[in-house]
């Protein structure tokens, strides 16, 4: 049986990481070191995560379908989407750059939306995953996270 | 001279990235792993 901090009546402050003894009589407890409000669990964490995930999914569609920018040179120029930019890079023989743009701008946001969505769905439905499934999903999300900074 | 016009797609793409960053900040991985492992039945509430 794993001993958890919440079972031992210990709360961690998310601001300064101080361990605080839980006060059972208090609804709103403050950190003894920095005075920040502390909770056993982040309030409405899953609801907020769902809201942001849905927002991201909605933004994903115009981000990929609408033109990113238009470059007008000598009176000529067409609006270009992310995918059109990748295709242009491939046509100019710049395969490594095309691959980086494609992975960082299209694949990573897609996998992230799907991965976090699957996790949240699994949590919401109270479907515990096996240890093997958990570690595969955890490593997958961690791996994707490393690619976020490449987007810039 | 070339003139560059920023499209609405770029605005949506930057917003998407910012929402995904905020998503990782708001999401509590500890709470999610606890719920997934079945250690805490109320972690998904």
N, CA and C atoms of all chains as a GROMACS GRO file, in nm:
protein
  591
    1UNK      N    1   0.085  -0.120   0.000
    1UNK     CA    2   0.000   0.000   0.000
    1UNK      C    3   0.089   0.125   0.000
    2UNK      N    4   0.062   0.214  -0.093
    2UNK     CA    5   0.143   0.335  -0.103
    2UNK      C    6   0.089   0.440  -0.007
    3UNK      N    7   0.180   0.499   0.073
    3UNK     CA    8   0.143   0.608   0.164
    3UNK      C    9   0.147   0.739   0.087
    4UNK      N   10   0.035   0.809   0.085
    4UNK     CA   11   0.030   0.935   0.012
    4UNK      C   12   0.028   1.052   0.110
    5UNK      N   13   0.076   1.167   0.063
    5UNK     CA   14   0.081   1.287   0.147
    5UNK      C   15  -0.058   1.326   0.194
    6UNK      N   16  -0.156   1.308   0.104
    6UNK     CA   17  -0.294   1.349   0.138
    6UNK      C   18  -0.348   1.262   0.254
    7UNK      N   19  -0.308   1.134   0.258
    7UNK     CA   20  -0.350   1.045   0.366
    7UNK      C   21  -0.285   1.084   0.499
    8UNK      N   22  -0.162   1.137   0.489
    8UNK     CA   23  -0.089   1.176   0.610
    8UNK      C   24  -0.126   1.318   0.654
    9UNK      N   25  -0.218   1.381   0.583
    9UNK     CA   26  -0.262   1.516   0.618
    9UNK      C   27  -0.157   1.622   0.588
   10UNK      N   28  -0.081   1.601   0.482
   10UNK     CA   29   0.022   1.697   0.443
   10UNK      C   30  -0.015   1.759   0.309
   11UNK      N   31  -0.008   1.890   0.300
   11UNK     CA   32  -0.037   1.962   0.176
   11UNK      C   33   0.089   2.034   0.130
   12UNK      N   34   0.114   2.032   0.000
   12UNK     CA   35   0.230   2.102  -0.053
   12UNK      C   36   0.186   2.236  -0.113
   13UNK      N   37   0.263   2.337  -0.087
   13UNK     CA   38   0.234   2.468  -0.145
   13UNK      C   39   0.288   2.470  -0.288
   14UNK      N   40   0.202   2.506  -0.383
   14UNK     CA   41   0.245   2.506  -0.523
   14UNK      C   42   0.336   2.625  -0.555
   15UNK      N   43   0.338   2.726  -0.465
   15UNK     CA   44   0.422   2.845  -0.488
   15UNK      C   45   0.564   2.822  -0.439
   16UNK      N   46   0.580   2.780  -0.311
   16UNK     CA   47   0.714   2.770  -0.253
   16UNK      C   48   0.753   2.626  -0.218
   17UNK      N   49   0.662   2.529  -0.243
   17UNK     CA   50   0.686   2.386  -0.220
   17UNK      C   51   0.707   2.350  -0.073
   18UNK      N   52   0.659   2.435   0.016
   18UNK     CA   53   0.664   2.405   0.160
   18UNK      C   54   0.559   2.298   0.192
   19UNK      N   55   0.596   2.203   0.279
   19UNK     CA   56   0.499   2.102   0.323
   19UNK      C   57   0.424   2.157   0.444
   20UNK      N   58   0.292   2.158   0.435
   20UNK     CA   59   0.210   2.213   0.543
   20UNK      C   60   0.122   2.104   0.602
   21UNK      N   61   0.103   2.108   0.732
   21UNK     CA   62   0.011   2.015   0.798
   21UNK      C   63  -0.132   2.060   0.768
   22UNK      N   64  -0.215   1.966   0.724
   22UNK     CA   65  -0.352   2.000   0.688
   22UNK      C   66  -0.434   2.034   0.812
   23UNK      N   67  -0.509   2.144   0.802
   23UNK     CA   68  -0.597   2.184   0.912
   23UNK      C   69  -0.738   2.138   0.876
   24UNK      N   70  -0.791   2.035   0.947
   24UNK     CA   71  -0.922   1.979   0.909
   24UNK      C   72  -1.038   2.077   0.930
   25UNK      N   73  -1.019   2.178   1.016
   25UNK     CA   74  -1.128   2.272   1.045
   25UNK      C   75  -1.133   2.389   0.947
   26UNK      N   76  -1.028   2.404   0.867
   26UNK     CA   77  -1.020   2.521   0.779
   26UNK      C   78  -1.058   2.485   0.636
   27UNK      N   79  -1.146   2.566   0.575
   27UNK     CA   80  -1.183   2.546   0.435
   27UNK      C   81  -1.076   2.602   0.341
   28UNK      N   82  -1.024   2.718   0.378
   28UNK     CA   83  -0.921   2.782   0.297
   28UNK      C   84  -0.795   2.796   0.381
   29UNK      N   85  -0.697   2.712   0.352
   29UNK     CA   86  -0.574   2.712   0.430
   29UNK      C   87  -0.463   2.785   0.355
   30UNK      N   88  -0.384   2.862   0.430
   30UNK     CA   89  -0.274   2.937   0.370
   30UNK      C   90  -0.140   2.872   0.406
   31UNK      N   91  -0.044   2.885   0.316
   31UNK     CA   92   0.090   2.830   0.338
   31UNK      C   93   0.156   2.904   0.456
   32UNK      N   94   0.221   2.826   0.543
   32UNK     CA   95   0.284   2.888   0.661
   32UNK      C   96   0.408   2.969   0.623
   33UNK      N   97   0.466   2.942   0.506
   33UNK     CA   98   0.587   3.014   0.467
   33UNK      C   99   0.557   3.136   0.380
   34UNK      N  100   0.480   3.115   0.269
   34UNK     CA  101   0.462   3.226   0.174
   34UNK      C  102   0.321   3.285   0.178
   35UNK      N  103   0.229   3.220   0.247
   35UNK     CA  104   0.094   3.275   0.260
   35UNK      C  105   0.002   3.247   0.142
   36UNK      N  106   0.048   3.164   0.047
   36UNK     CA  107  -0.038   3.132  -0.069
   36UNK      C  108  -0.147   3.033  -0.028
   37UNK      N  109  -0.258   3.038  -0.102
   37UNK     CA  110  -0.368   2.946  -0.076
   37UNK      C  111  -0.326   2.805  -0.117
   38UNK      N  112  -0.346   2.706  -0.030
   38UNK     CA  113  -0.306   2.569  -0.064
   38UNK      C  114  -0.427   2.476  -0.064
   39UNK      N  115  -0.419   2.376  -0.153
   39UNK     CA  116  -0.529   2.280  -0.168
   39UNK      C  117  -0.473   2.139  -0.170
   40UNK      N  118  -0.557   2.043  -0.130
   40UNK     CA  119  -0.517   1.903  -0.141
   40UNK      C  120  -0.501   1.865  -0.288
   41UNK      N  121  -0.593   1.915  -0.370
   41UNK     CA  122  -0.585   1.897  -0.515
   41UNK      C  123  -0.610   2.032  -0.580
   42UNK      N  124  -0.554   2.052  -0.697
   42UNK     CA  125  -0.580   2.178  -0.767
   42UNK      C  126  -0.729   2.187  -0.795
   43UNK      N  127  -0.796   2.296  -0.754
   43UNK     CA  128  -0.941   2.304  -0.775
   43UNK      C  129  -0.978   2.309  -0.923
   44UNK      N  130  -1.076   2.228  -0.959
   44UNK     CA  131  -1.129   2.222  -1.097
   44UNK      C  132  -1.021   2.197  -1.202
   45UNK      N  133  -0.917   2.125  -1.164
   45UNK     CA  134  -0.806   2.102  -1.257
   45UNK      C  135  -0.851   2.033  -1.386
   46UNK      N  136  -0.931   1.927  -1.370
   46UNK     CA  137  -0.974   1.852  -1.488
   46UNK      C  138  -1.072   1.932  -1.574
   47UNK      N  139  -1.160   2.008  -1.509
   47UNK     CA  140  -1.256   2.089  -1.585
   47UNK      C  141  -1.183   2.194  -1.667
   48UNK      N  142  -1.084   2.261  -1.604
   48UNK     CA  143  -1.006   2.362  -1.676
   48UNK      C  144  -0.926   2.299  -1.789
   49UNK      N  145  -0.871   2.180  -1.762
   49UNK     CA  146  -0.792   2.112  -1.865
   49UNK      C  147  -0.881   2.076  -1.984
   50UNK      N  148  -1.002   2.028  -1.956
   50UNK     CA  149  -1.097   1.997  -2.064
   50UNK      C  150  -1.130   2.122  -2.145
   51UNK      N  151  -1.155   2.235  -2.073
   51UNK     CA  152  -1.191   2.360  -2.140
   51UNK      C  153  -1.078   2.406  -2.233
   52UNK      N  154  -0.954   2.397  -2.183
   52UNK     CA  155  -0.840   2.440  -2.265
   52UNK      C  156  -0.816   2.344  -2.381
   53UNK      N  157  -0.841   2.215  -2.357
   53UNK     CA  158  -0.823   2.116  -2.463
   53UNK      C  159  -0.922   2.141  -2.576
   54UNK      N  160  -1.047   2.171  -2.541
   54UNK     CA  161  -1.149   2.199  -2.642
   54UNK      C  162  -1.114   2.328  -2.717
   55UNK      N  163  -1.066   2.429  -2.643
   55UNK     CA  164  -1.024   2.555  -2.706
   55UNK      C  165  -0.912   2.529  -2.807
   56UNK      N  166  -0.814   2.448  -2.765
   56UNK     CA  167  -0.701   2.415  -2.853
   56UNK      C  168  -0.750   2.341  -2.977
   57UNK      N  169  -0.846   2.249  -2.959
   57UNK     CA  170  -0.898   2.172  -3.073
   57UNK      C  171  -0.970   2.264  -3.172
   58UNK      N  172  -1.042   2.365  -3.117
   58UNK     CA  173  -1.113   2.459  -3.205
   58UNK      C  174  -1.012   2.545  -3.282
   59UNK      N  175  -0.907   2.592  -3.213
   59UNK     CA  176  -0.805   2.676  -3.276
   59UNK      C  177  -0.722   2.598  -3.379
   60UNK      N  178  -0.712   2.468  -3.359
   60UNK     CA  179  -0.630   2.384  -3.446
   60UNK      C  180  -0.678   2.389  -3.592
   61UNK      N  181  -0.811   2.397  -3.609
   61UNK     CA  182  -0.868   2.392  -3.745
   61UNK      C  183  -0.832   2.517  -3.827
   62UNK      N  184  -0.865   2.641  -3.778
   62UNK     CA  185  -0.825   2.758  -3.858
   62UNK      C  186  -0.674   2.776  -3.867
   63UNK      N  187  -0.600   2.730  -3.763
   63UNK     CA  188  -0.454   2.745  -3.767
   63UNK      C  189  -0.394   2.669  -3.885
   64UNK      N  190  -0.460   2.559  -3.922
   64UNK     CA  191  -0.407   2.478  -4.032
   64UNK      C  192  -0.473   2.508  -4.166
   65UNK      N  193  -0.594   2.564  -4.163
   65UNK     CA  194  -0.666   2.588  -4.289
   65UNK      C  195  -0.649   2.731  -4.341
   66UNK      N  196  -0.638   2.828  -4.249
   66UNK     CA  197  -0.627   2.969  -4.292
   66UNK      C  198  -0.482   3.004  -4.324
   67UNK      N  199  -0.462   3.102  -4.414
   67UNK     CA  200  -0.324   3.139  -4.449
   67UNK      C  201  -0.246   3.200  -4.333
   68UNK      N  202  -0.121   3.156  -4.319
   68UNK     CA  203  -0.032   3.208  -4.215
   68UNK      C  204   0.012   3.349  -4.252
   69UNK      N  205   0.056   3.366  -4.375
   69UNK     CA  206   0.097   3.499  -4.421
   69UNK      C  207   0.098   3.504  -4.574
   70UNK      N  208   0.099   3.627  -4.626
   70UNK     CA  209   0.108   3.649  -4.770
   70UNK      C  210   0.233   3.733  -4.798
   71UNK      N  211   0.318   3.685  -4.886
   71UNK     CA  212   0.436   3.763  -4.923
   71UNK      C  213   0.415   3.815  -5.065
   72UNK      N  214   0.400   3.947  -5.076
   72UNK     CA  215   0.381   4.011  -5.206
   72UNK      C  216   0.516   4.063  -5.257
   73UNK      N  217   0.563   4.008  -5.368
   73UNK     CA  218   0.688   4.054  -5.426
   73UNK      C  219   0.664   4.089  -5.572
   74UNK      N  220   0.695   4.212  -5.611
   74UNK     CA  221   0.674   4.262  -5.748
   74UNK      C  222   0.530   4.239  -5.793
   75UNK      N  223   0.439   4.266  -5.703
   75UNK     CA  224   0.297   4.257  -5.736
   75UNK      C  225   0.242   4.117  -5.739
   76UNK      N  226   0.324   4.018  -5.705
   76UNK     CA  227   0.275   3.879  -5.707
   76UNK      C  228   0.288   3.817  -5.568
   77UNK      N  229   0.196   3.730  -5.537
   77UNK     CA  230   0.203   3.662  -5.409
   77UNK      C  231   0.072   3.598  -5.373
   78UNK      N  232   0.080   3.476  -5.319
   78UNK     CA  233  -0.041   3.404  -5.279
   78UNK      C  234  -0.038   3.381  -5.129
   79UNK      N  235  -0.157   3.380  -5.066
   79UNK     CA  236  -0.162   3.343  -4.924
   79UNK      C  237  -0.113   3.200  -4.906
   80UNK      N  238  -0.039   3.176  -4.798
   80UNK     CA  239   0.020   3.044  -4.779
   80UNK      C  240  -0.012   2.987  -4.642
   81UNK      N  241  -0.057   2.862  -4.639
   81UNK     CA  242  -0.084   2.794  -4.512
   81UNK      C  243   0.043   2.722  -4.466
   82UNK      N  244   0.036   2.662  -4.347
   82UNK     CA  245   0.154   2.589  -4.294
   82UNK      C  246   0.189   2.474  -4.388
   83UNK      N  247   0.085   2.399  -4.428
   83UNK     CA  248   0.110   2.281  -4.513
   83UNK      C  249   0.165   2.323  -4.649
   84UNK      N  250   0.113   2.436  -4.703
   84UNK     CA  251   0.165   2.486  -4.832
   84UNK      C  252   0.312   2.524  -4.818
   85UNK      N  253   0.348   2.581  -4.703
   85UNK     CA  254   0.487   2.616  -4.678
   85UNK      C  255   0.576   2.492  -4.674
   86UNK      N  256   0.525   2.386  -4.612
   86UNK     CA  257   0.601   2.259  -4.606
   86UNK      C  258   0.621   2.205  -4.747
   87UNK      N  259   0.514   2.209  -4.828
   87UNK     CA  260   0.523   2.157  -4.965
   87UNK      C  261   0.623   2.239  -5.047
   88UNK      N  262   0.621   2.373  -5.027
   88UNK     CA  263   0.717   2.459  -5.099
   88UNK      C  264   0.861   2.425  -5.060
   89UNK      N  265   0.883   2.401  -4.932
   89UNK     CA  266   1.018   2.364  -4.886
   89UNK      C  267   1.063   2.233  -4.951
   90UNK      N  268   0.969   2.137  -4.961
   90UNK     CA  269   1.002   2.009  -5.024
   90UNK      C  270   1.034   2.030  -5.171
   91UNK      N  271   0.954   2.116  -5.238
   91UNK     CA  272   0.977   2.143  -5.382
   91UNK      C  273   1.112   2.210  -5.407
   92UNK      N  274   1.159   2.285  -5.307
   92UNK     CA  275   1.290   2.351  -5.320
   92UNK      C  276   1.403   2.260  -5.271
   93UNK      N  277   1.368   2.136  -5.236
   93UNK     CA  278   1.470   2.039  -5.194
   93UNK      C  279   1.517   2.054  -5.052
   94UNK      N  280   1.449   2.138  -4.973
   94UNK     CA  281   1.490   2.155  -4.833
   94UNK      C  282   1.415   2.056  -4.743
   95UNK      N  283   1.448   1.930  -4.759
   95UNK     CA  284   1.374   1.824  -4.689
   95UNK      C  285   1.389   1.828  -4.536
   96UNK      N  286   1.512   1.847  -4.484
   96UNK     CA  287   1.524   1.848  -4.337
   96UNK      C  288   1.442   1.961  -4.274
   97UNK      N  289   1.445   2.082  -4.336
   97UNK     CA  290   1.370   2.195  -4.279
   97UNK      C  291   1.220   2.167  -4.291
   98UNK      N  292   1.180   2.110  -4.406
   98UNK     CA  293   1.038   2.076  -4.426
   98UNK      C  294   0.992   1.976  -4.319
   99UNK      N  295   1.079   1.879  -4.288
   99UNK     CA  296   1.045   1.778  -4.188
   99UNK      C  297   1.030   1.842  -4.050
  100UNK      N  298   1.122   1.933  -4.015
  100UNK     CA  299   1.115   1.999  -3.884
  100UNK      C  300   0.988   2.082  -3.872
  101UNK      N  301   0.956   2.159  -3.977
  101UNK     CA  302   0.836   2.243  -3.976
  101UNK      C  303   0.710   2.155  -3.965
  102UNK      N  304   0.709   2.046  -4.044
  102UNK     CA  305   0.593   1.956  -4.043
  102UNK      C  306   0.573   1.892  -3.906
  103UNK      N  307   0.683   1.841  -3.850
  103UNK     CA  308   0.673   1.773  -3.720
  103UNK      C  309   0.634   1.872  -3.609
  104UNK      N  310   0.707   1.987  -3.604
  104UNK     CA  311   0.685   2.081  -3.494
  104UNK      C  312   0.554   2.158  -3.504
  105UNK      N  313   0.508   2.183  -3.627
  105UNK     CA  314   0.389   2.267  -3.643
  105UNK      C  315   0.260   2.189  -3.663
  106UNK      N  316   0.270   2.067  -3.715
  106UNK     CA  317   0.147   1.992  -3.744
  106UNK      C  318   0.138   1.865  -3.658
  107UNK      N  319   0.244   1.783  -3.660
  107UNK     CA  320   0.236   1.656  -3.588
  107UNK      C  321   0.231   1.672  -3.437
  108UNK      N  322   0.320   1.758  -3.382
  108UNK     CA  323   0.328   1.772  -3.236
  108UNK      C  324   0.197   1.824  -3.176
  109UNK      N  325   0.139   1.935  -3.228
  109UNK     CA  326   0.010   1.979  -3.172
  109UNK      C  327  -0.099   1.873  -3.184
  110UNK      N  328  -0.098   1.798  -3.296
  110UNK     CA  329  -0.200   1.693  -3.316
  110UNK      C  330  -0.185   1.583  -3.211
  111UNK      N  331  -0.061   1.530  -3.198
  111UNK     CA  332  -0.038   1.422  -3.102
  111UNK      C  333  -0.067   1.467  -2.959
  112UNK      N  334  -0.033   1.594  -2.932
  112UNK     CA  335  -0.056   1.646  -2.797
  112UNK      C  336  -0.205   1.651  -2.766
  113UNK      N  337  -0.283   1.701  -2.861
  113UNK     CA  338  -0.428   1.709  -2.841
  113UNK      C  339  -0.487   1.569  -2.820
  114UNK      N  340  -0.445   1.476  -2.906
  114UNK     CA  341  -0.500   1.340  -2.899
  114UNK      C  342  -0.454   1.272  -2.770
  115UNK      N  343  -0.324   1.285  -2.736
  115UNK     CA  344  -0.269   1.219  -2.617
  115UNK      C  345  -0.335   1.268  -2.489
  116UNK      N  346  -0.343   1.401  -2.473
  116UNK     CA  347  -0.403   1.456  -2.351
  116UNK      C  348  -0.553   1.424  -2.349
  117UNK      N  349  -0.616   1.428  -2.466
  117UNK     CA  350  -0.758   1.393  -2.475
  117UNK      C  351  -0.784   1.249  -2.428
  118UNK      N  352  -0.698   1.157  -2.471
  118UNK     CA  353  -0.712   1.016  -2.430
  118UNK      C  354  -0.695   1.001  -2.280
  119UNK      N  355  -0.594   1.071  -2.224
  119UNK     CA  356  -0.570   1.065  -2.080
  119UNK      C  357  -0.691   1.115  -2.002
  120UNK      N  358  -0.742   1.233  -2.045
  120UNK     CA  359  -0.856   1.292  -1.974
  120UNK      C  360  -0.979   1.204  -1.985
  121UNK      N  361  -1.000   1.148  -2.104
  121UNK     CA  362  -1.117   1.061  -2.125
  121UNK      C  363  -1.107   0.939  -2.033
  122UNK      N  364  -0.986   0.884  -2.024
  122UNK     CA  365  -0.964   0.766  -1.940
  122UNK      C  366  -0.989   0.799  -1.793
  123UNK      N  367  -0.944   0.917  -1.749
  123UNK     CA  368  -0.964   0.960  -1.610
  123UNK      C  369  -1.112   0.984  -1.584
  124UNK      N  370  -1.178   1.052  -1.676
  124UNK     CA  371  -1.320   1.086  -1.660
  124UNK      C  372  -1.407   0.961  -1.650
  125UNK      N  373  -1.371   0.859  -1.729
  125UNK     CA  374  -1.451   0.736  -1.731
  125UNK      C  375  -1.412   0.640  -1.619
  126UNK      N  376  -1.314   0.682  -1.534
  126UNK     CA  377  -1.264   0.597  -1.425
  126UNK      C  378  -1.218   0.461  -1.478
  127UNK      N  379  -1.142   0.467  -1.588
  127UNK     CA  380  -1.089   0.343  -1.645
  127UNK      C  381  -0.940   0.334  -1.614
  128UNK      N  382  -0.902   0.266  -1.506
  128UNK     CA  383  -0.760   0.254  -1.476
  128UNK      C  384  -0.687   0.178  -1.586
  129UNK      N  385  -0.571   0.229  -1.625
  129UNK     CA  386  -0.490   0.162  -1.727
  129UNK      C  387  -0.390   0.069  -1.660
  130UNK      N  388  -0.342  -0.028  -1.737
  130UNK     CA  389  -0.239  -0.116  -1.682
  130UNK      C  390  -0.108  -0.038  -1.673
  131UNK      N  391  -0.015  -0.090  -1.592
  131UNK     CA  392   0.114  -0.023  -1.573
  131UNK      C  393   0.184  -0.006  -1.707
  132UNK      N  394   0.174  -0.107  -1.793
  132UNK     CA  395   0.238  -0.102  -1.924
  132UNK      C  396   0.179   0.010  -2.011
  133UNK      N  397   0.047   0.018  -2.013
  133UNK     CA  398  -0.020   0.122  -2.092
  133UNK      C  399   0.014   0.261  -2.040
  134UNK      N  400   0.018   0.274  -1.905
  134UNK     CA  401   0.048   0.404  -1.844
  134UNK      C  402   0.186   0.452  -1.882
  135UNK      N  403   0.285   0.364  -1.873
  135UNK     CA  404   0.422   0.406  -1.898
  135UNK      C  405   0.442   0.441  -2.046
  136UNK      N  406   0.373   0.368  -2.135
  136UNK     CA  407   0.382   0.398  -2.278
  136UNK      C  408   0.323   0.536  -2.305
  137UNK      N  409   0.206   0.564  -2.248
  137UNK     CA  410   0.140   0.692  -2.269
  137UNK      C  411   0.221   0.806  -2.207
  138UNK      N  412   0.275   0.782  -2.088
  138UNK     CA  413   0.355   0.883  -2.019
  138UNK      C  414   0.478   0.920  -2.101
  139UNK      N  415   0.549   0.819  -2.150
  139UNK     CA  416   0.670   0.844  -2.230
  139UNK      C  417   0.635   0.916  -2.360
  140UNK      N  418   0.522   0.879  -2.417
  140UNK     CA  419   0.477   0.941  -2.543
  140UNK      C  420   0.452   1.091  -2.523
  141UNK      N  421   0.378   1.126  -2.418
  141UNK     CA  422   0.346   1.267  -2.390
  141UNK      C  423   0.475   1.343  -2.355
  142UNK      N  424   0.563   1.281  -2.278
  142UNK     CA  425   0.689   1.346  -2.242
  142UNK      C  426   0.774   1.372  -2.367
  143UNK      N  427   0.778   1.274  -2.457
  143UNK     CA  428   0.855   1.285  -2.581
  143UNK      C  429   0.801   1.400  -2.666
  144UNK      N  430   0.669   1.409  -2.675
  144UNK     CA  431   0.607   1.515  -2.755
  144UNK      C  432   0.639   1.651  -2.695
  145UNK      N  433   0.637   1.660  -2.561
  145UNK     CA  434   0.663   1.787  -2.493
  145UNK      C  435   0.797   1.846  -2.530
  146UNK      N  436   0.896   1.761  -2.556
  146UNK     CA  437   1.030   1.810  -2.591
  146UNK      C  438   1.030   1.884  -2.724
  147UNK      N  439   0.933   1.851  -2.810
  147UNK     CA  440   0.930   1.912  -2.944
  147UNK      C  441   0.863   2.048  -2.946
  148UNK      N  442   0.798   2.084  -2.834
  148UNK     CA  443   0.724   2.209  -2.834
  148UNK      C  444   0.815   2.329  -2.863
  149UNK      N  445   0.935   2.330  -2.801
  149UNK     CA  446   1.026   2.445  -2.818
  149UNK      C  447   1.079   2.454  -2.960
  150UNK      N  448   1.078   2.342  -3.033
  150UNK     CA  449   1.128   2.342  -3.173
  150UNK      C  450   1.036   2.421  -3.264
  151UNK      N  451   0.910   2.440  -3.224
  151UNK     CA  452   0.813   2.508  -3.309
  151UNK      C  453   0.861   2.649  -3.344
  152UNK      N  454   0.924   2.717  -3.244
  152UNK     CA  455   0.970   2.854  -3.266
  152UNK      C  456   1.075   2.857  -3.376
  153UNK      N  457   1.075   4.544  -5.358
  153UNK     CA  458   1.048   4.522  -5.214
  153UNK      C  459   0.934   4.422  -5.196
  154UNK      N  460   0.951   4.334  -5.101
  154UNK     CA  461   0.845   4.237  -5.071
  154UNK      C  462   0.766   4.285  -4.950
  155UNK      N  463   0.634   4.273  -4.960
  155UNK     CA  464   0.548   4.312  -4.847
  155UNK      C  465   0.490   4.186  -4.784
  156UNK      N  466   0.503   4.176  -4.653
  156UNK     CA  467   0.452   4.058  -4.583
  156UNK      C  468   0.324   4.096  -4.508
  157UNK      N  469   0.219   4.020  -4.534
  157UNK     CA  470   0.092   4.041  -4.463
  157UNK      C  471   0.065   3.919  -4.375
  158UNK      N  472   0.048   3.944  -4.247
  158UNK     CA  473   0.020   3.833  -4.154
  158UNK      C  474  -0.125   3.790  -4.168
  159UNK      N  475  -0.147   3.659  -4.176
  159UNK     CA  476  -0.282   3.606  -4.193
  159UNK      C  477  -0.344   3.564  -4.062
  160UNK      N  478  -0.475   3.539  -4.066
  160UNK     CA  479  -0.547   3.498  -3.946
  160UNK      C  480  -0.499   3.361  -3.897
  161UNK      N  481  -0.449   3.281  -3.991
  161UNK     CA  482  -0.397   3.148  -3.954
  161UNK      C  483  -0.283   3.156  -3.856
  162UNK      N  484  -0.196   3.258  -3.873
  162UNK     CA  485  -0.082   3.274  -3.782
  162UNK      C  486  -0.131   3.312  -3.642
  163UNK      N  487  -0.233   3.397  -3.638
  163UNK     CA  488  -0.291   3.438  -3.509
  163UNK      C  489  -0.347   3.314  -3.438
  164UNK      N  490  -0.420   3.231  -3.514
  164UNK     CA  491  -0.478   3.109  -3.457
  164UNK      C  492  -0.369   3.012  -3.414
  165UNK      N  493  -0.261   3.002  -3.493
  165UNK     CA  494  -0.154   2.909  -3.462
  165UNK      C  495  -0.080   2.950  -3.334
  166UNK      N  496  -0.050   3.080  -3.323
  166UNK     CA  497   0.016   3.129  -3.201
  166UNK      C  498  -0.076   3.110  -3.081
  167UNK      N  499  -0.206   3.137  -3.099
  167UNK     CA  500  -0.302   3.117  -2.990
  167UNK      C  501  -0.306   2.970  -2.949
  168UNK      N  502  -0.302   2.881  -3.050
  168UNK     CA  503  -0.303   2.738  -3.023
  168UNK      C  504  -0.182   2.698  -2.938
  169UNK      N  505  -0.065   2.750  -2.972
  169UNK     CA  506   0.056   2.718  -2.894
  169UNK      C  507   0.044   2.769  -2.751
  170UNK      N  508  -0.010   2.891  -2.737
  170UNK     CA  509  -0.024   2.948  -2.603
  170UNK      C  510  -0.124   2.869  -2.520
  171UNK      N  511  -0.233   2.827  -2.582
  171UNK     CA  512  -0.334   2.747  -2.510
  171UNK      C  513  -0.273   2.613  -2.467
  172UNK      N  514  -0.189   2.554  -2.555
  172UNK     CA  515  -0.128   2.426  -2.520
  172UNK      C  516  -0.029   2.441  -2.405
  173UNK      N  517   0.042   2.554  -2.400
  173UNK     CA  518   0.134   2.580  -2.287
  173UNK      C  519   0.052   2.595  -2.159
  174UNK      N  520  -0.056   2.673  -2.167
  174UNK     CA  521  -0.143   2.694  -2.051
  174UNK      C  522  -0.205   2.562  -2.006
  175UNK      N  523  -0.236   2.478  -2.102
  175UNK     CA  524  -0.294   2.346  -2.075
  175UNK      C  525  -0.200   2.262  -1.988
  176UNK      N  526  -0.071   2.268  -2.021
  176UNK     CA  527   0.027   2.190  -1.943
  176UNK      C  528   0.046   2.248  -1.804
  177UNK      N  529   0.028   2.380  -1.792
  177UNK     CA  530   0.043   2.444  -1.660
  177UNK      C  531  -0.077   2.407  -1.572
  178UNK      N  532  -0.197   2.412  -1.630
  178UNK     CA  533  -0.319   2.388  -1.554
  178UNK      C  534  -0.336   2.240  -1.520
  179UNK      N  535  -0.298   2.154  -1.614
  179UNK     CA  536  -0.315   2.010  -1.595
  179UNK      C  537  -0.226   1.962  -1.481
  180UNK      N  538  -0.280   1.883  -1.392
  180UNK     CA  539  -0.201   1.829  -1.282
  180UNK      C  540  -0.162   1.685  -1.316
  181UNK      N  541  -0.040   1.661  -1.364
  181UNK     CA  542   0.000   1.525  -1.403
  181UNK      C  543  -0.010   1.427  -1.287
  182UNK      N  544   0.025   1.476  -1.168
  182UNK     CA  545   0.020   1.390  -1.049
  182UNK      C  546  -0.122   1.336  -1.027
  183UNK      N  547  -0.220   1.428  -1.038
  183UNK     CA  548  -0.360   1.391  -1.019
  183UNK      C  549  -0.406   1.293  -1.127
  184UNK      N  550  -0.361   1.317  -1.250
  184UNK     CA  551  -0.401   1.230  -1.360
  184UNK      C  552  -0.341   1.091  -1.345
  185UNK      N  553  -0.213   1.083  -1.308
  185UNK     CA  554  -0.152   0.951  -1.293
  185UNK      C  555  -0.212   0.875  -1.177
  186UNK      N  556  -0.249   0.948  -1.072
  186UNK     CA  557  -0.314   0.882  -0.957
  186UNK      C  558  -0.447   0.822  -1.000
  187UNK      N  559  -0.523   0.898  -1.077
  187UNK     CA  560  -0.653   0.849  -1.124
  187UNK      C  561  -0.637   0.733  -1.219
  188UNK      N  562  -0.535   0.742  -1.309
  188UNK     CA  563  -0.514   0.635  -1.407
  188UNK      C  564  -0.471   0.505  -1.340
  189UNK      N  565  -0.395   0.518  -1.233
  189UNK     CA  566  -0.344   0.397  -1.166
  189UNK      C  567  -0.449   0.334  -1.077
  190UNK      N  568  -0.560   0.408  -1.053
  190UNK     CA  569  -0.665   0.356  -0.967
  190UNK      C  570  -0.635   0.374  -0.820
  191UNK      N  571  -0.527   0.452  -0.786
  191UNK     CA  572  -0.492   0.473  -0.645
  191UNK      C  573  -0.592   0.564  -0.574
  192UNK      N  574  -0.651   0.654  -0.652
  192UNK     CA  575  -0.741   0.752  -0.593
  192UNK      C  576  -0.867   0.761  -0.679
  193UNK      N  577  -0.977   0.707  -0.626
  193UNK     CA  578  -1.102   0.703  -0.703
  193UNK      C  579  -1.161   0.842  -0.726
  194UNK      N  580  -1.122   0.939  -0.641
  194UNK     CA  581  -1.182   1.072  -0.653
  194UNK      C  582  -1.093   1.171  -0.726
  195UNK      N  583  -0.979   1.124  -0.774
  195UNK     CA  584  -0.886   1.217  -0.842
  195UNK      C  585  -0.945   1.271  -0.972
  196UNK      N  586  -1.036   1.196  -1.033
  196UNK     CA  587  -1.096   1.240  -1.158
  196UNK      C  588  -1.222   1.323  -1.139
  197UNK      N  589  -1.259   1.352  -1.015
  197UNK     CA  590  -1.382   1.428  -0.991
  197UNK      C  591  -1.362   1.576  -1.021
   0.00000   0.00000   0.00000
